[in-house]
């Protein structure tokens, strides 16, 4: 292997359990595998099995999203359609702008699933209060490792308020924005 800077090396793609890394210990170099690192970490390091793919997608939902025009206290925004054999392994939500609206005192966002028109509104993450000040310490983390089906299905942001969102033509919300990160694993 030619001498190259790390920044000059090509990307490896997902780490495999048999990948080798250099370990410096006591002034000497040793070989260690990703699987060995994961074992020492007590499962804290996730090493996808050969052929699996881990993906994190970022979504931002704004108060003006047309889904929030509904004349209802529940609104759903489709975030993504998962492929077959996918399992959500984590969801993080953080509001970037405090939400407010006419007559609205409470607004929760949960992450659900939809399959063949059937909704489970808090399947992946339960309600996170959006009417609160944005702060680096104010976020919701949910670690899951589940899926309602081995078929492809949708992941939805579900908004529940204590008053209706709109009149069908526009939203009663005046401001608000939330970032949602969904991490999923596609099994081989």
C-alpha positions in Angstrom: 0.0 0.0 0.0 1.4 3.4 -1.0 1.9 6.0 1.8 -1.2 8.2 1.7 -2.9 10.7 4.1 -6.1 9.4 5.6 -8.0 12.2 3.8 -6.7 10.8 0.5 -8.2 7.3 1.0 -11.5 6.3 -0.6 -14.6 5.8 1.7 -15.1 2.3 2.8 -18.9 2.1 2.9 -20.6 0.4 5.9 -18.2 -1.1 8.5 -18.1 -4.9 8.3 -17.5 -7.1 11.4 -14.3 -8.5 9.8 -12.8 -5.1 8.9 -9.4 -4.5 10.5 -8.2 -1.4 12.3 -4.8 -0.4 13.8 -4.6 -0.3 17.6 -1.7 1.5 19.3 -0.9 0.1 22.7 2.3 0.6 24.7 4.2 2.0 21.7 3.4 -1.0 19.5 0.7 -1.4 16.8 -1.8 -4.3 16.8 -4.6 -5.4 14.5 -8.2 -5.4 15.8 -11.5 -6.2 14.1 -14.7 -4.1 14.2 -16.4 -7.2 15.8 -13.8 -7.1 18.6 -14.4 -3.4 19.2 -18.1 -4.0 19.4 -17.7 -6.8 21.9 -15.6 -4.6 24.2 -18.1 -1.8 23.9 -20.8 -4.1 25.3 -23.0 -3.6 22.2 -22.5 0.1 22.3 -21.0 0.0 18.8 -23.5 -1.0 16.1 -21.8 -3.0 13.3 -24.2 -3.8 10.6 -24.1 -7.3 9.3 -22.6 -7.9 5.9 -25.0 -6.6 3.3 -27.2 -4.5 5.6 -27.5 -0.8 5.2 -28.0 1.8 7.9 -29.5 5.2 6.9 -30.3 8.4 8.7 -32.7 10.8 7.1 -33.4 14.4 8.2 -36.8 16.0 7.8 -38.0 19.5 8.7 -41.8 20.2 9.1 -43.0 23.8 9.1 -46.2 25.3 10.5 -47.3 26.1 6.9 -47.2 22.4 5.7 -50.5 21.8 3.8 -51.1 18.7 5.9 -51.6 21.1 8.9 -54.6 22.8 7.1 -57.0 20.0 8.3 -60.1 20.8 10.2 -59.1 18.3 12.8 -57.0 18.0 16.0 -54.8 15.3 14.4 -52.6 15.9 11.3 -50.2 13.4 9.7 -47.2 14.2 7.5 -45.6 11.3 5.6 -41.9 11.5 6.1 -40.7 8.5 4.1 -41.6 5.1 2.7 -39.4 2.4 4.1 -38.3 -0.4 1.8 -39.1 -4.1 2.6 -37.0 -5.6 5.5 -36.4 -2.1 7.1 -36.5 -1.5 10.8 -36.4 1.9 12.5 -33.6 1.9 15.1 -33.9 5.5 16.3 -35.8 8.7 16.1 -34.7 12.2 17.3 -37.0 15.3 17.3 -36.1 18.9 18.1 -38.2 22.0 17.6 -36.2 24.8 15.9 -39.0 27.4 16.3 -41.5 27.3 19.1 -45.0 26.4 17.8 -48.0 28.7 18.4 -51.5 29.1 16.9 -54.9 30.5 17.5 -56.4 28.8 20.6 -53.6 26.2 20.8 -52.2 25.4 24.2 -50.7 22.0 23.5 -49.2 20.4 20.4 -47.5 17.0 20.5 -45.5 15.3 17.7 -45.2 11.5 17.7 -43.7 9.3 15.0 -46.0 6.5 13.7 -46.3 4.0 10.9 -48.8 3.6 8.1 -49.4 0.4 6.2 -52.2 -0.2 3.7 -54.1 2.9 5.1 -53.8 1.7 8.7 -52.1 4.2 11.1 -50.4 3.5 14.4 -49.7 7.0 15.5 -47.0 6.5 18.2 -45.4 3.2 17.0 -41.8 4.6 16.7 -41.8 7.6 19.2 -44.4 9.0 21.6 -45.5 12.6 21.9 -42.9 15.4 22.1 -44.3 18.8 23.2 -43.7 21.4 20.4 -45.0 24.4 22.3 -41.8 25.0 24.1 -38.7 27.1 23.6 -36.0 25.7 21.3 -33.0 24.7 23.3 -30.1 22.3 22.6 -31.2 20.3 25.7 -34.9 20.2 24.7 -35.2 17.2 22.3 -36.7 13.8 22.2 -34.7 10.6 21.6 -36.4 7.3 21.0 -34.4 4.1 20.4 -36.4 1.4 18.7 -35.6 -1.7 16.8 -38.8 -2.6 15.4 -41.1 -2.7 12.4 -44.8 -3.4 12.1 -44.2 -5.5 8.9 -41.5 -7.0 6.8 -43.1 -5.3 3.8 -42.4 -1.7 2.9 -44.4 0.9 4.9 -44.6 4.6 5.7 -43.2 6.5 8.6 -45.3 9.5 9.6 -45.0 12.6 11.8 -48.3 12.8 13.8 -49.3 16.1 15.2 -52.0 16.2 18.0 -53.3 19.5 19.3 -56.0 20.7 21.7 -57.8 22.6 19.0 -58.2 22.2 15.3 -55.3 23.0 13.0 -57.1 24.8 10.2 -60.2 25.4 8.2 -59.3 23.2 5.3 -57.9 26.1 3.3 -55.2 27.4 5.6 -53.6 26.7 9.0 -54.4 28.4 12.3 -50.8 28.0 13.2 -48.7 31.2 13.3 -45.2 29.7 13.6 -43.3 26.5 14.3 -40.7 24.2 12.9 -39.4 20.8 14.0 -36.5 18.7 12.7 -36.9 14.9 12.8 -34.1 12.5 12.2 -35.1 8.9 11.4 -32.5 6.2 11.5 -33.3 2.8 10.0 -31.6 -0.4 9.1 -32.4 -2.4 5.9 -31.7 -6.1 6.6 -29.9 -8.2 4.0 
